[in-house]
Amino acid sequence: MNRPARRSRERAATDREIRQTARSLLVERGPEAVTLRAIARELGITAPALYRYYGSRDDLIDHLRLDVISDLGDELAAEITDQRDGGVGQLFAICKGFRRWALTHTKEFTLVFASPTGGVGSAEGSVATLRQVTEPFGRLFLLAAGELLAGHEVATPSDDVVPAELRDDLAAYRDSLLAVFSGSGVDVPSDRLTLGTTYLMMQFWARLYGHVTLEVFGNYPIPVSKPDALFDGLLADLAREIGLDTDVR
């Protein structure tokens, strides 16, 4: 093997070690423990040496987030492989899988979905939104929703329910969704993905994400002895709101 190729392989191996060590620190001690100094100490190298791989802690954290999202996407994709019902089973299996993963990977969930990366109230730069988690977890969620829209008659809210102040944002997002669906071979008629439907999808995600976040951090407003039943109730409500008469348990 020539020297440049060997150096490239050695660099890739060290990069993997850095990220594996960062992931271990995250799981064992939480996001605050993931620092370049702590990683260097674990690996027995100097902190400045890490700057040959990552320009800053934020740079490393961004890559770690992507690793976590990729693993989540792979896990959920494997779970829904045998679902063949036009997106209904897939969508709700993804919802349940997301909750289950969040409850068993609380540190990773905190890093990816509960750590601000943009301004307050801003989706720019935040991986905790559907637009920014498109690869691969968000993409999995959106494609299941697209399959549902393509294969089922769902309740389509009137565009009149959409606040006027949100219409430009939703119109742009709807266009990006149609491009995602088209590029993935999911034929969603444009007249089914109205502004009202796009607004409904946004609210669906917000309620799912909000519920899971409350549960992960133990912030339910009252003590709940049977959280599974509460989550199943949420999914049943969401199913009814989009016009599906289906058992989501």
C-alpha positions in Angstrom: 0.0 0.0 0.0 1.4 3.4 -0.9 2.0 6.0 1.7 -0.9 8.4 0.9 -3.4 5.5 0.9 -2.0 4.3 4.2 -2.2 7.7 5.7 -5.8 8.1 4.5 -6.8 4.8 6.1 -5.1 5.7 9.4 -6.8 9.1 9.4 -10.2 7.4 8.8 -9.5 4.9 11.6 -8.6 7.7 14.0 -11.7 9.7 13.0 -13.8 6.6 13.8 -12.1 6.3 17.2 -12.8 10.0 18.0 -16.4 9.7 17.2 -16.8 6.4 19.0 -15.2 7.9 22.1 -17.4 11.0 21.8 -20.5 8.7 21.6 -19.4 6.8 24.6 -18.9 10.0 26.6 -22.4 11.2 25.5 -24.1 8.0 26.5 -22.3 7.6 29.8 -22.2 11.2 31.0 -24.4 13.4 28.8 -23.8 16.0 26.1 -21.9 18.4 28.4 -19.2 15.7 28.8 -18.4 15.6 25.1 -15.4 17.9 24.9 -12.2 17.8 22.8 -10.1 17.7 26.0 -12.1 14.7 27.4 -11.9 12.8 24.1 -8.1 13.5 23.9 -7.7 12.2 27.4 -9.6 9.0 26.7 -7.6 8.4 23.5 -4.2 9.3 25.1 -3.5 12.1 22.6 -3.2 15.9 22.9 -6.2 18.1 22.5 -4.6 20.1 19.7 -4.1 16.9 17.7 -7.9 16.6 17.4 -8.1 19.9 15.5 -6.6 18.1 12.6 -9.9 16.3 12.4 -12.5 18.8 13.7 -12.2 22.5 13.8 -14.1 22.9 17.0 -16.3 21.1 19.5 -19.3 22.4 17.6 -17.9 20.7 14.4 -17.5 17.4 16.2 -21.0 17.7 17.8 -22.6 18.3 14.4 -21.0 15.1 13.1 -22.0 13.2 16.2 -25.6 14.4 15.7 -25.5 13.0 12.2 -24.2 9.7 13.4 -27.0 9.4 15.9 -29.7 10.3 13.4 -28.2 7.8 10.9 -28.4 5.0 13.4 -31.9 6.0 14.4 -33.0 6.0 10.8 -31.4 2.6 10.1 -33.0 1.1 13.2 -36.5 2.3 12.3 -36.1 1.4 8.6 -35.3 -2.2 9.6 -38.4 -2.3 11.8 -40.8 -1.3 9.0 -39.3 -3.4 6.2 -42.3 -5.8 6.2 -45.0 -3.1 6.4 -47.1 -3.2 3.2 -50.1 -1.1 3.8 -49.6 2.1 1.9 -47.9 4.1 4.7 -50.4 3.8 7.5 -48.6 1.0 9.4 -45.3 2.5 8.5 -46.1 5.9 9.8 -47.4 4.8 13.1 -44.6 2.2 13.5 -42.1 5.0 13.0 -43.9 7.1 15.7 -43.8 4.2 18.2 -40.2 3.4 17.3 -39.2 7.0 17.7 -40.7 7.1 21.2 -39.1 3.8 22.2 -35.7 4.9 20.9 -36.0 8.2 22.8 -36.8 6.5 26.1 -33.9 4.1 25.8 -31.4 6.6 24.3 -32.1 9.6 26.4 -28.7 11.2 26.1 -28.7 10.9 22.3 -32.2 12.2 22.2 -31.1 15.2 24.2 -28.2 15.9 22.0 -30.1 15.7 18.7 -33.7 16.7 19.5 -33.4 18.8 22.6 -30.2 20.9 22.1 -30.8 24.3 20.5 -28.6 24.9 17.4 -30.4 27.9 16.0 -31.9 31.1 17.3 -34.9 31.0 19.6 -38.0 30.2 17.5 -35.9 29.6 14.4 -35.6 26.3 12.5 -32.5 27.5 10.7 -29.6 25.1 11.6 -31.7 23.0 13.9 -31.7 19.3 13.4 -34.8 19.0 15.6 -37.2 19.9 12.8 -38.6 17.8 10.0 -36.9 19.8 7.4 -33.4 19.4 8.9 -33.6 15.8 9.9 -34.6 14.7 6.3 -31.6 12.4 6.2 -32.4 9.7 7.2 -34.9 9.7 10.1 -37.0 12.7 8.9 -36.9 11.3 5.3 -38.3 8.0 6.6 -41.1 9.8 8.4 -41.9 12.0 5.5 -41.9 9.2 3.0 -44.3 7.2 5.1 -46.5 10.2 5.2 -46.2 10.5 1.5 -47.2 6.9 1.0 -50.2 7.5 3.2 -51.2 10.5 1.1 -50.7 8.7 -2.1 -52.6 5.5 -1.1 -55.4 6.7 1.2 -58.1 9.3 1.3 -57.2 11.4 4.3 -58.9 14.4 5.8 -57.7 17.4 3.9 -58.1 20.6 6.0 -59.1 23.7 4.1 -56.4 26.2 3.3 -58.6 28.7 5.2 -57.4 27.1 8.5 -53.8 28.1 7.8 -52.9 31.4 9.4 -52.1 34.0 6.8 -48.7 34.7 8.4 -47.6 31.1 7.8 -48.7 30.6 4.2 -45.5 31.6 2.5 -43.4 29.3 4.7 -45.8 26.4 4.3 -45.9 26.9 0.5 -42.1 26.7 0.3 -42.1 23.7 2.5 -44.8 22.0 0.5 -42.8 22.5 -2.7 -39.7 20.9 -1.0 -41.9 18.0 0.2 -43.2 17.3 -3.3 -39.6 17.3 -4.6 -38.6 14.8 -1.8 -41.6 12.5 -2.7 -40.9 12.8 -6.4 -37.2 12.0 -6.1 -38.1 8.9 -4.0 -40.7 7.5 -6.4 -43.7 8.4 -4.2 -46.4 9.8 -6.4 -48.3 12.3 -4.3 -50.7 14.3 -6.3 -50.1 18.0 -5.8 -53.8 18.6 -5.1 -53.5 16.3 -2.1 -50.6 18.1 -0.6 -52.4 21.4 0.0 -51.3 24.1 2.4 -53.9 22.7 4.8 -52.4 19.2 4.6 -48.9 20.6 5.0 -50.0 22.5 8.0 -51.6 19.3 9.4 -48.3 17.4 8.9 -46.4 20.1 10.8 -48.9 19.9 13.7 -48.7 16.1 13.6 -44.9 16.2 14.1 -45.1 18.9 16.7 -47.6 16.9 18.8 -45.6 13.7 18.5 -42.3 15.4 19.2 -43.8 17.4 22.1 -45.3 14.4 23.7 -42.1 12.3 23.5 -40.0 15.2 24.8 -42.4 15.6 27.8 -42.1 11.9 28.5 -38.3 11.7 28.2 -37.8 14.5 30.6 -40.5 13.5 33.0 -42.5 16.7 32.5 -46.0 15.4 32.2 -48.3 17.9 34.0 -49.7 15.1 36.2 -48.4 11.7 37.4 -49.1 9.1 34.7 -49.0 5.4 35.8 -49.6 4.0 32.3 -47.6 6.1 29.8 -48.1 3.6 27.0 -51.8 4.1 27.1 -51.4 7.9 27.0 -49.2 7.6 24.0 -51.5 5.2 22.2 -54.3 7.7 22.9 -52.3 10.4 21.2 -51.7 8.3 18.2 -55.4 7.4 18.0 -56.3 11.1 18.2 -53.8 11.9 15.4 -55.2 9.0 13.3 -58.8 10.3 13.7 -57.7 13.9 12.9 -56.3 12.8 9.5 -59.4 10.7 8.8 -58.1 7.2 9.5 -60.3 4.7 11.2 -57.4 2.4 12.3 -56.1 0.7 15.4 -52.7 2.2 16.1 -52.0 0.1 19.2 
